[in-house]
């Protein structure tokens, strides 16, 4: 553990040194305009739709700024897991990172609403909320802790998939080690459903399933194909307990250093990549399900979600004790049908 912390400290210092050098001797293009390369990190491999969407953002940004702003993207966890990357962004060492909404909970508690189970009635409810003032207000709150929200990317409904035990009712989860994110809300959800929550970095899920370190995980069907989890997990059950979006987050230091025109270019580029990503999400889900069924022999199970919803209600009531979280939950509920 100490060695890992030391490694990230060295990395942070190196990146900071590079940043200082860039300030001292900024690059220029052929026309003499000062150029800048923004660093970005994410955990995805080239099979992931998010990978492609972030590449699209990068291309749009370069085009809209005529090459003045470009991005240097570190993929597949090259800068660490999402929590580490967000810390680097918060400290201004890295300019941007794509992180799951569950990770943001550890930095600002109001974001825990996205990790709470069954907060959204369905996909349409989720989409209405994500383009509402609710999310814009949450972005503004992030600025108080050195972060700046840019855009969201649909990550679908999260359900259980397991190596060899189909989940049809909550009791089927009893005794199973289920990989979960490290945020307290996700861990508590697994506990209430009767599973044994096992926090594990996303890149380690495949080997964890393969070696029996975990019995299952929870995500959208796309994880079966873009991370090849369908090779080692043969049952997928549609309990759809959460809809946790991905967020593109920028360092507030970086944001403040951009000109108004550059800030607009960042927002417009992110909006285009987000809209295109979200528009093709349903098709990507269908393609992943078909591939998982035809090529990986994954069985998909429909189930009654009500017993699952009942078991997690104590968590919703507990979080409502925080007035700010309760207010956000009420606002989200107002956008339901």
N, C-alpha and C positions, 0 to 999 in steps of 0.2 A: 504493500500500500504506500509506504513512504517513497519507494522508487518511482511509482506511478506519479505521485504528486510532484516529485522532483523533475520528472520528464516533462510534465506540463508546464512547470515553472520555467524550465529552460526554453521550451517552445515559445512561451509567452514573451520572454525576454528577447529572444531572437526576432520574433515578429515585431515587437516594439522597436527594436533597433532598425529593422528594415523600414518601418514607418517613419522613424526620425530621419533616416537617410533620404527618403522620398520627399520629405518636407524641405530638407536642406537643398537638395538638387532635383527639383521636379522635372519630369520628362516633358518634352514638347513634340507636337506633330510637325508635319512638313510645312504647315502654314504658320508655325511659331506659337500655336495655342498650347497652353499648359494642359497636359493630359494626366489622368489619374486612374490607377487600377485598384478596384475595390475587391477585397478578399471576401469570399463566401464559403461557408461549409455546410454540408449535409451528409446524411448517412446512407443515401440510396445508391444502388448500382444502375448501370445503363438499362436494365430491364424495367425499371420503375417508371411509371408515368410522371411522377414528381421530378425525376431526373430530367426528363425531356422538357417539362414545363419551366424549370429553372434555367435550362439552356436557352429556351425561348425568351425568357426575361432578359438574359444576358445579351442576346442578339438584338432585341428591341432597344435596350438601353444604349448600346453602342451606336445603333443607327440613329436614334433620336438625338444623341449628343454629338453626332458626326465624329465619333471616335474619341471624344474627349474623356468619356467615362467608359471603362471596360471592366470586366470582372475576371478574377482569378479564382476558379471554383475548385475546392477540395472536396472530393466525393468519397463515398463509402466509409465515412467516419475517419477520414484522414486527419482531422483536427480533434478527434476524440468523440465521445458520445454526445448526445444532444445537450445534456446538462453542462458538460464541459464547454461545448461551443458557445452556449448562451452566456456562460460566465465570461468567456473571452470577448464576446460582443459587448456585454455590459461594461467591461473594463476598457473598451476601445481598442483592444488588441486585434480583433477581427471585425470587419465592417458589417457583415451580415451572416445570418444563419437561418436555415429552414428547420423549424422544430415542431414537434407535436404539441398540441395545446395542453396536454397533460404535464409536460415539462414546465410550462409557464406557471403552473399552479404553485410550484416551489419558489417562484420569484415574486408572484403577486397573487394573493389568495382568491381574488374575485374570479380568476381564470379557472378555479376549481369547478365552476358550473359546467364547463365543457366535459369534464370527466365524470360528472354525476350521472348515474344510470337513469335511462328513460326520461330525460329532461325534454327531449323533442318527441312529438307525437309521430312524426314521419319525416321523410326526406324533404317534402315541401315546406314544412314548418321550419326545419333546419335552415333551408335556403333563405327563407324570409328573414330569419334572425340575423344571418351572416351578412346581409346587406343593409341592416338597420343601424340606427343610432346607438344601439346597445354595444355593438362591436366597436364603433368609432369612439365611443366614450371609454371603452376598455383600453383601446390604443392610447388615448390621451393619458390614462392613468399610468401606463407603462413608462411614460416620459419621466415620472418622478423617481424612477429607479434606474435611469440611464439607458432605457430601451425605447425603440420607436417601431410601432406596428406598421407594416406596409400592406400586406394582403394575406388572404387565406387561400388554401387549396383543399378541396373536398377530399377526405380520406375515407368516406363511406361509413356504414354502420359496422361496428365491431361485434363479432360473434365468436363462439368457441370453435376451435378445431383441435382434434386430438389424434394421437398416434393409432390407437386401436380400441377406444371406448366411445361409442356414439353417445352424445348428450341429447336426451329427449325430455328430461325433467331435472330439476335442481338436485335431486338425490344422486343423480349420476355423476355429479361433480365431487361428491364426498370422497375425500382421501386422495384426490388427483392433484398433482403438482402442476399448477397452471402458470405459465410465464406471464408476468404483468409488468407494466411500467413501474418506475420507482416512486411515483407520487402516492401520497397517502390515500387519496380518494379511490384510485384503482385497486390498491391493496385491500382497503376496507370493503369494497364491492365484492371482491373475490371471497373474502372471509364470510360475509353475510350469505353468499350463495353456497357456502359449504366447501369451497375449494381451498387448497393450500397455496396461497400466492407465493410465487417464486420470482422475484425481480431478476432480470437478466438483460444484458445489452442486446439490442435487436440483431446485430450480426452473429450472436451466439445461439440464436433460437434453433437454427437448423441442426447444429451438432448436439444441442441440448435434447432435441426430440430424438435424434438418431441414437444417442448414447443412453437415453432413459433418465437424463438429469431432470427433465420435465416430461409430463404426460401430455401436455397440450399447451396451446397459446390462444390469444384472442386478437383478431384483426379482421379486415375485410377479405373477401375471396381473392383479391389481387395478391395478397401475401403468399398464397399457394403457388403462384406462378412467377412473380417477379423475384421472389427470394427462394423459389423452388421448395417451399415447405410442403407442397403436395407430394413430394417424393417420400416424405417420412411421416406425414399426417394424413390419414385416410378417411377421416370423418369431419364434416363441417356442419354445424348446427346453427340455424338462424334464430338465435335468441335476441340479437341486435340490442345488446344492453347499453351501448353508448354510440354517439356520433361525435368523435373528437376530431376537429379539423387540424390541419397543419397550418402553421403561420410562417410568413417571411418576416423576420425581425431584423432591424438595423440598429446599430449603436447610435444612441442619441448624440454622441460626440461627432460621429460621422455625418449624421443628418444635419447638425448645426453648422458643419463646415462646408456644406454644399450651397451653391447659389440657389435662389428661388427657381430659376429656370431648370437647374439640375434636379432639384427636388421634384419639380413637376414631371420631368422626364422619368425619374425613378417610379413615381406613383403611376404614371400612364403605362409604363412598360410592365409593371407588376400587375396592373388591372387587366391588361390584355392577356398575359400569360395565365392569370387566375381564371378569367372568363373562359378561355379556350380549354383549359384543363377541366374545369367544372362541366363544360358542355359535353365533353367526350367521356366523362366519368362512367355514365351508365353503360355505354358501349364497351368500355374497358372491362367493366365488371362481367358483362355477358361473355366477352371473349375469354376471360380468365376462368369462369365457371366451365365453359365448354372444354377448354384445354385441360383443366384439372380432371374433368370427368373422362374425357376421351384418352388422354395421354398418361394420366397419373392414377386413374382408378379411384378417385376421391368420391365418396358418397355424400350427398347433400341432404340434410334432414330439416324439414319444417317442424315446428313445435309450438305449443301453447305458451305464449310469453307471460301470461298473467301470473303464474306461480313465481316466476323470476321477479316480476315487478313488485309483488307483495313482500318478498324477502328483503328487498333493498330499501323499502320505505323508511326504516329507522335512520338510514344514512341521510336521506333527504331532510328529515325532520331535524336531525342533529346539525346539519349545515345551515338550516334556516335560523338557528340561534344567532348567527352572525348577521346583523342587520343589513350590511352591504350586500352580502351574498343573497339574502332573502329578497332584497330589492331587485337584483338582477334576475333572479328566478321568476319573480312576479312579472317583470318586463318581458321575459322570454315567453311565459305562459300567455301573455296578451297577444302574441303573434300567432297563436294557434288558430285553428279554424273556428 
